[in-house]
Amino acid sequence: MLLQDLVLKTASRTPDQTALIERDDRISYAQLAAQVREFADFLLESGLQPGERVGVYLNKQIASVVSFFGTALAGCVIVPINSRLKTVQVAHILNDCGVRVLVSSSALVDGLGTTWHAGPELAAVISIDGPPANPASQLNWFDWGSLPAATASEVQPHIVDADIAAIFYTSGSTGLPKGVVLSHRNIVAGAHSVAEYLENGAEDIVLAVLPLSFDAGFSQLTTMFSTGGTVVLMDYLLPQDVIRAVAEYAVTGLAGVPTLWNQLAGLEWPAEAAASLRYYTNTGGSMPGATLAALREKLPKASPYLMYGLTEAFRSTYLPPAEIDRRPTSIGIPIPNADIAVVRHDGTLCEPNEHGELVHRGALVAQGYWNNAEATAERFKPWPFSAAERQVPELAVWSGDTVYRDADGFLYFVARFDEMIKSSGFRISPTEVEACVHQSSHVEQCAAFGVPHEDLGQAVVVVYLPNADGDGRSEDILALCRRDLPGYMVPRQVIAAAAMPTTSSGKIDRRALRDAYASLFVAEAAPC
């Protein structure tokens, strides 16, 4: 099965079933399939070749979903781009993977300024609401509402499930985001696996509040489409809006990150919302125990699923709801069709309760990083426990996370090997934040790192050494970050230091900084 088949095959089985809801708009699977075919026809008639990249830089809406699955049907590669990203990040993604066609809106494109389209490969932009105020003259502009109707015959280039379906950009601990290459098989296997342990069916209605540029957000689409369920698309402003939507649409499933759950746990849930919700899931960091307890009290009929995953393998583990009281800190057991090992530095298997690196094998393991052989070789390595007679080594993804497994086979997260900051469910590269700070004329050295924060998981903090003029101007640096970085990357505090701690090799000692400021937000995050 290919990615687009999740829509097309369901449309053939249950054409009148509601596939998507966006505010007051509802479209059936038959209508969605027709729009997907129209978009695929347009791409093919425009001359795009199988394997070429189509970027989707939009807020969450029906046009986004049509673009994703129409791109797949045309044999091209989906590149979801978070609508909260700004010019530097968007331009990097477009240029890094050579996006040929971009689907966006006039407001988002206007917000990028004049330098985002400098890459040589971008040829056309499809705007869902007409051209922007200052369209780039070297690009072809198309109006979403004027795309040609589908032809009588279904055109589907010859592709197989090992071909690339999407590139999801994820931040690493160094440099700009890397593109994780996912095949049709990766995504479809992930949809079936999640649907299995969540026991999803056609009667489910999922409220999609996570960005569709996240693998977990995109999974809300694929999981529901694999079972014939319904997805409600929502970009919320306030957490109360989420609860109202659960009640209004009789939502049965809700996925969130710890920041959202912390907010929702403190609000009142009307009886109709609590009655309809069958399950809720957490990803992007551990859910605080107090938050989980409050949710379980307010949503007694809903089952909580706590999950662990990484973009390079989509989802690795989940904790069955029946185990929460016995193992509240566990990240659970492998999801269906995944194998997880805890491995020592020498490649041997750890004993129970011994710390080691989490290594994931199976159908969900990505194909590597786009155009980055060095990073791919570091993270994607042979599975160390393959049978001796296996002729071709099986690649696994080495997570970089320290875990241990108890005697019953349940896994527990310990720490990350790298220096990644995880805040509000976002993976943030400290180097990317530092690059922004270094634009200031007042900074000689700086380091970005994460410190514990009850609501955010981690808060971004920047410590910097002022240059020779001695004029720190922390507020100016913070204003620079607010201008050039998406909101979730903006530091909570920017702190001037008299000196920067260094390691024996002369590098900035990030661990020392994290330790020094570990209690910075303890009082702020303490409950009233």
Disulfide bonds with the S-S distance in Angstrom:
none
